[in-house]
Amino acid sequence: MLTKNIIASPETLLIAETHPPSGANFSIGKIQPINPLRHPNWDAFVKRLPGFSFFHSAAWAKVLVETYGYAPNYFVTNAPTGFHSLLPLMEVDSWLTGRRGIALPFTDDCEPFCPDRDSFKNLFRNAIEFGKTRGWKYLECRGGRKFFKGVPASLLFYGHCLDLVSGEEQLFRQLESSVRRAIRKAEKDGVTVEISQSLEATEIFYSLQCKTRKKHGLPPQPFSFFRNTHKHVLSQSSGIVAVASWRKTPIAASVYFHLGDRAIYKYGASDEKFQHLRGSNLVMWEAIKWYLQKSAKKLHLGRTSMTNEGLRRFKLAWGASEEVIEYFKYDFRKKNFVTDNDAAFGWHNRIFQSLPGFVSRLTGKMLYRHWA
């Protein structure tokens, strides 16, 4: 990504000199970096916080740590009943792209939790001081606009969320007519959907994912990521894989994660040869019905690049509300917040589209841990 410096007035910056956090014991009122994997009741604490999501869970931390070797440093201020404030961070230590703190890698949106802006300032100061001692290039927060008053966003994305409280009939009525027709066509043509948490379904999804990523000119994630997703998320009943098949041939699949009554559509893939059967539409609808049966209240549809109008329209067609997700990036060398250019689309897409599948998979295996 190309980076440029943005000058902000001193009163808008959140950074101030302070002492680095001392100790890592779980004491009341102290700001400190902790590892959520060492706290067995982590998710129970997280679910008490307003605006929590699956990405704040221990399962997601396990996937990132085990797949890519990132180091969790979740900054918290504790209260007697749980967390007072939380800024989840992971250190990415890469010989290729440098050492930095990200909240959190490969995460669409990961809001910090603080009761007020002053609480966040204290948390962020400590994270900055910690980053200085660790030699970070930058610290990136994915979400949290209300805490970054006067600070420019480094990147902007669309976010879409579907309210499931209204029930199946109302949800079907609010779909755009083209989506309703697509669902009915898929059902009429004999497309079936299986909801699974098995490794076999994960492998089927990955095969389709490789085809989809090649179509878009991107290398696929390493399979170890999805194997660990199965191990720590799917097999622990914290996610599902929905697979659409036609005449026993998988044609589309999606991966969903959930925590409490909130779910997120994380990955979708399909075989372009069967696009006319509208398998992706039926997969989404069956997943929505599954979550309705589990009494889920919200289904987040993930982030969407501002330049991907087709994906944006697809998500809006389900009746989802739209928001803007903002990322914030503090550059340690420039001692300031900076902006980036969204590198989702560019010359590199043409290169990856032309690569043989095994080369693209090898590239993804080698590079993903450096991208974060």
Phi and psi in degrees as a GROMACS rama.xvg file:
@    title "Ramachandran Plot"
@    xaxis  label "Phi"
@    yaxis  label "Psi"
@TYPE xy
-83.5087  137.336  LEU-2
-122.184  138.222  THR-3
-131.414  151.924  LYS-4
-84.7557  138.964  ASN-5
-117.991  122.79  ILE-6
-84.2845  126.594  ILE-7
-119.293  145.784  ALA-8
-66.1598  152.176  SER-9
-55.1228  -34.5716  PRO-10
-73.4013  -16.6462  GLU-11
-88.6659  -19.7518  THR-12
-74.8306  147.619  LEU-13
-96.2697  -2.03914  LEU-14
-90.7208  136.129  ILE-15
-149.381  152.987  ALA-16
-67.5495  134.847  GLU-17
-155.55  174.547  THR-18
-86.6963  146.495  HIS-19
-64.8059  154.431  PRO-20
-61.6276  135.935  PRO-21
-104.975  133.453  SER-22
74.1982  167.086  GLY-23
-132.25  14.755  ALA-24
-74.304  156.498  ASN-25
-89.6185  60.8847  PHE-26
-91.2376  154.658  SER-27
-72.5422  133.139  ILE-28
84.0733  -10.4386  GLY-29
-92.5531  138.405  LYS-30
-86.396  129.02  ILE-31
-158.57  149.345  GLN-32
-83.1836  132.166  PRO-33
-131.027  164.957  ILE-34
-103.881  113.81  ASN-35
-63.3554  -22.2668  PRO-36
-71.5665  -12.564  LEU-37
-94.838  5.75216  ARG-38
-122.86  102.946  HIS-39
-61.8658  -22.4885  PRO-40
-99.9127  20.3874  ASN-41
-53.8245  -51.4437  TRP-42
-64.3283  -33.9809  ASP-43
-62.8197  -39.4506  ALA-44
-66.7497  -43.9794  PHE-45
-60.8083  -41.8961  VAL-46
-68.8123  -9.1302  LYS-47
-84.5624  -12.268  ARG-48
-87.3086  140.93  LEU-49
-68.2234  137.648  PRO-50
78.8586  15.1738  GLY-51
-64.4804  158.379  PHE-52
-143.492  172.236  SER-53
-55.8579  -33.5647  PHE-54
-66.0078  -16.1237  PHE-55
-85.9944  -3.08936  HIS-56
-78.5402  162.639  SER-57
-68.0642  -31.6309  ALA-58
-61.3345  -43.9882  ALA-59
-65.4342  -39.4401  TRP-60
-61.5219  -41.6869  ALA-61
-61.2243  -42.3336  LYS-62
-61.1455  -46.4855  VAL-63
-67.6899  -40.7096  LEU-64
-67.4808  -46.7514  VAL-65
-72.6522  -33.1622  GLU-66
-80.8189  -45.5212  THR-67
-114.547  -6.55007  TYR-68
74.719  21.2755  GLY-69
-70.6818  153.63  TYR-70
-103.921  117.944  ALA-71
-73.1456  130.099  PRO-72
-136.458  84.5504  ASN-73
-91.6759  114.557  TYR-74
-84.6162  126.924  PHE-75
-135.075  152.876  VAL-76
-117.442  128.334  THR-77
-99.4335  150.167  ASN-78
-123.075  165.584  ALA-79
-56.9144  -29.6849  PRO-80
-100.398  2.32255  THR-81
152.426  -140.607  GLY-82
-88.5497  138.643  PHE-83
-91.8537  -41.4749  HIS-84
-145.37  151.578  SER-85
-147.838  127.601  LEU-86
-127.126  98.2479  LEU-87
-77.6714  124.832  PRO-88
-133.068  148.053  LEU-89
-127.947  139.65  MET-90
-87.6625  124.484  GLU-91
-102.316  117.009  VAL-92
-113.593  102.221  ASP-93
-126.908  131.853  SER-94
-69.7776  -19.6549  TRP-95
-91.1751  -42.3419  LEU-96
-116.281  1.31294  THR-97
92.6616  175.44  GLY-98
-98.9327  131.105  ARG-99
-156.526  168.487  ARG-100
-108.962  132.056  GLY-101
-132.373  136.494  ILE-102
-119.587  88.4687  ALA-103
-123.482  157.035  LEU-104
-57.4891  143.37  PRO-105
54.5184  31.3317  PHE-106
-113.145  135.171  THR-107
-68.3375  -47.5731  ASP-108
-155.636  126.916  ASP-109
-141.927  80.4381  CYS-110
-63.1719  136.867  GLU-111
-72.1092  155.962  PRO-112
-115.263  118.574  PHE-113
-149.798  143.731  CYS-114
-71.8228  -21.1175  PRO-115
-158.267  171.694  ASP-116
-69.3033  -33.8571  ARG-117
-63.9497  -38.8042  ASP-118
-62.9109  -39.8517  SER-119
-67.473  -39.2541  PHE-120
-54.7677  -46.2982  LYS-121
-63.2072  -41.9095  ASN-122
-64.0738  -44.9291  LEU-123
-67.9674  -39.0136  PHE-124
-57.6576  -45.6345  ARG-125
-64.5267  -38.5876  ASN-126
-64.6108  -39.3451  ALA-127
-63.5976  -45.9159  ILE-128
-63.2254  -40.0371  GLU-129
-61.5265  -43.1687  PHE-130
-62.1732  -35.237  GLY-131
-62.8989  -43.8326  LYS-132
-67.0062  -25.004  THR-133
-94.5305  -5.82339  ARG-134
73.8764  36.0517  GLY-135
-70.1966  145.963  TRP-136
-76.5555  -41.2344  LYS-137
-157.709  166.882  TYR-138
-124.481  125.673  LEU-139
-118.48  127.317  GLU-140
-107.055  130.49  CYS-141
-103.882  85.1061  ARG-142
115.73  171.768  GLY-143
101.368  32.3155  GLY-144
-52.3501  -37.8082  ARG-145
-63.0186  -19.5875  LYS-146
-93.6796  -11.7793  PHE-147
-111.236  51.8152  PHE-148
-61.274  127.864  LYS-149
79.0953  1.27662  GLY-150
-101.155  132.733  VAL-151
-71.9864  143.102  PRO-152
-73.777  143.171  ALA-153
-79.2542  -36.7737  SER-154
-144.333  152.745  LEU-155
-124.785  139.773  LEU-156
-137.375  159.578  PHE-157
-85.0798  144.46  TYR-158
-125.15  143.535  GLY-159
-132.149  138.301  HIS-160
-135.05  135.567  CYS-161
-107.361  122.536  LEU-162
-82.4808  119.852  ASP-163
-96.4941  -1.11025  LEU-164
-64.5236  -29.7514  VAL-165
-70.2763  -18.2452  SER-166
96.974  168.718  GLY-167
-63.3854  -46.625  GLU-168
-62.2899  -46.5126  GLU-169
-65.6714  -39.6681  GLN-170
-62.443  -40.4032  LEU-171
-66.9774  -37.788  PHE-172
-66.0585  -32.9543  ARG-173
-82.3668  -5.36766  GLN-174
-67.6485  146.592  LEU-175
-62.1382  149.797  GLU-176
-58.1139  -33.4676  SER-177
-65.4452  -33.5142  SER-178
-72.3576  -41.688  VAL-179
-60.993  -41.7058  ARG-180
-64.8469  -39.283  ARG-181
-64.2284  -41.4664  ALA-182
-62.697  -46.7535  ILE-183
-65.1836  -37.6267  ARG-184
-63.63  -45.5793  LYS-185
-59.4765  -44.5364  ALA-186
-64.3416  -42.4345  GLU-187
-65.0231  -35.8877  LYS-188
-82.3303  3.00921  ASP-189
90.488  16.4713  GLY-190
-75.5968  133.872  VAL-191
-120.451  153.802  THR-192
-125.197  131.7  VAL-193
-113.505  129.129  GLU-194
-94.192  123.732  ILE-195
-141.301  161.078  SER-196
-127.792  23.3761  GLN-197
-90.8014  160.47  SER-198
-67.7146  -33.757  LEU-199
-60.7405  -44.3752  GLU-200
-64.2659  -36.1073  ALA-201
-63.078  -41.4196  THR-202
-66.0285  -38.4484  GLU-203
-63.1659  -45.0768  ILE-204
-58.7303  -44.9103  PHE-205
-61.6738  -38.6487  TYR-206
-60.7203  -42.6275  SER-207
-70.3961  -35.4962  LEU-208
-61.6475  -39.491  GLN-209
-61.0604  -40.2355  CYS-210
-67.2898  -41.8755  LYS-211
-66.9435  -43.8604  THR-212
-63.629  -37.6077  ARG-213
-64.7635  -40.9218  LYS-214
-57.7767  -40.5707  LYS-215
-88.2342  -0.670856  HIS-216
74.3789  41.2182  GLY-217
-135.507  142.932  LEU-218
-73.1728  147.934  PRO-219
-75.8165  157.399  PRO-220
-62.0127  153.774  GLN-221
-63.6075  146.215  PRO-222
-63.7276  -25.4739  PHE-223
-57.7119  -32.2098  SER-224
-62.8267  -46.073  PHE-225
-74.7304  -30.4586  PHE-226
-63.4515  -41.8521  ARG-227
-71.4585  -31.1342  ASN-228
-62.0404  -42.9689  THR-229
-63.0666  -44.3118  HIS-230
-63.2199  -45.8371  LYS-231
-100.244  -17.5162  HIS-232
-117.155  -63.3377  VAL-233
-64.6054  -47.7054  LEU-234
-69.6931  -14.1418  SER-235
-99.7197  15.4463  GLN-236
60.0292  36.4452  SER-237
-114.153  17.5547  SER-238
-175.729  169.257  GLY-239
-141.04  158.922  ILE-240
-117.978  125.392  VAL-241
-105.992  121.532  ALA-242
-118.811  123.726  VAL-243
-96.4826  133.674  ALA-244
-129.682  150.091  SER-245
-131.663  118.346  TRP-246
52.3229  45.3507  ARG-247
70.0006  8.45025  LYS-248
-103.361  120.844  THR-249
-64.702  129.695  PRO-250
-121.181  -18.5305  ILE-251
-161.099  152.545  ALA-252
-158.444  154.123  ALA-253
-142.077  153.68  SER-254
-116.885  132.455  VAL-255
-127.137  144.163  TYR-256
-120.063  157.409  PHE-257
-152.782  154.084  HIS-258
-143.908  125.725  LEU-259
61.2028  -130.944  GLY-260
-101.246  21.5706  ASP-261
-124.56  132.619  ARG-262
-125.333  161.988  ALA-263
-139.558  134.671  ILE-264
-81.7511  112.106  TYR-265
-100.614  -44.8821  LYS-266
-138.11  141.225  TYR-267
-134.173  145.101  GLY-268
-150.845  157.279  ALA-269
-159.654  164.848  SER-270
-97.5926  116.402  ASP-271
-59.8879  -26.7626  GLU-272
-62.9819  -24.0689  LYS-273
-111.313  21.0258  PHE-274
-59.3622  -31.7584  GLN-275
-65.5823  -16.5974  HIS-276
-85.1076  -7.92216  LEU-277
59.3608  41.6092  ARG-278
-63.7882  -36.2179  GLY-279
-63.3074  -35.6661  SER-280
-67.3632  -42.1323  ASN-281
-69.4504  -35.6895  LEU-282
-58.5885  -48.1963  VAL-283
-62.4705  -43.9945  MET-284
-65.3709  -41.791  TRP-285
-67.9349  -34.3129  GLU-286
-66.7827  -41.3561  ALA-287
-59.3657  -45.2643  ILE-288
-64.2036  -36.7897  LYS-289
-62.9178  -44.453  TRP-290
-69.8608  -30.3161  TYR-291
-62.9545  -40.8496  LEU-292
-65.4206  -26.5047  GLN-293
-91.3375  8.5981  LYS-294
64.6801  30.0252  SER-295
-69.3552  147.669  ALA-296
-105.221  -26.5374  LYS-297
-139.45  141.26  LYS-298
-124.738  108.338  LEU-299
-81.0851  137.906  HIS-300
-99.6951  13.4471  LEU-301
82.0905  176.929  GLY-302
-86.3346  155.868  ARG-303
-136.755  130.582  THR-304
-58.4488  141.824  SER-305
-60.7077  -20.3228  MET-306
-93.3258  -5.59716  THR-307
-99.2462  77.9686  ASN-308
-68.4987  -31.4429  GLU-309
-63.6811  -45.7151  GLY-310
-67.6868  -35.6708  LEU-311
-61.7226  -45.8559  ARG-312
-63.1161  -38.5336  ARG-313
-59.3852  -43.1998  PHE-314
-73.4592  -39.7236  LYS-315
-64.3492  -29.7249  LEU-316
-65.3968  -15.2135  ALA-317
-89.415  3.7405  TRP-318
84.9336  19.2442  GLY-319
-78.0239  147.51  ALA-320
-79.8495  151.099  SER-321
-115.009  141.518  GLU-322
-138.498  172.841  GLU-323
-108.837  125.771  VAL-324
-95.6091  127.731  ILE-325
-116.527  134.929  GLU-326
-103.957  150.427  TYR-327
-131.275  132.129  PHE-328
-130.115  117.092  LYS-329
-100.101  121.026  TYR-330
-92.3402  120.619  ASP-331
-70.3264  -32.0131  PHE-332
-72.7882  -40.2087  ARG-333
-87.1069  -10.5842  LYS-334
53.7612  44.986  LYS-335
-161.159  166.073  ASN-336
-81.1827  145.264  PHE-337
-130.85  165.962  VAL-338
-114.151  155.868  THR-339
-121.287  165.915  ASP-340
-101.911  135.333  ASN-341
-66.2439  117.184  ASP-342
-98.5802  23.77  ALA-343
-64.1272  -32.7853  ALA-344
-128.705  137.272  PHE-345
176.043  -163.483  GLY-346
-61.3169  -30.2308  TRP-347
-64.1127  -25.9719  HIS-348
-62.706  -39.6082  ASN-349
-65.3751  -36.103  ARG-350
-65.0366  -48.6771  ILE-351
-68.6905  -28.9219  PHE-352
-65.2792  -29.5935  GLN-353
-88.7566  -12.1974  SER-354
-76.18  145.205  LEU-355
-59.8056  152.928  PRO-356
-56.9346  -42.23  GLY-357
-68.5786  -31.152  PHE-358
-69.8159  -40.8802  VAL-359
-63.9005  -41.3691  SER-360
-65.6837  -40.1613  ARG-361
-64.2849  -39.4939  LEU-362
-62.7388  -43.7275  THR-363
-62.1539  -40.9371  GLY-364
-61.6  -36.6973  LYS-365
-80.0361  -34.714  MET-366
-102.968  -23.1159  LEU-367
-59.7257  -39.9161  TYR-368
-64.1623  -22.9685  ARG-369
-82.1758  -27.1482  HIS-370
-76.3198  -50.0282  TRP-371
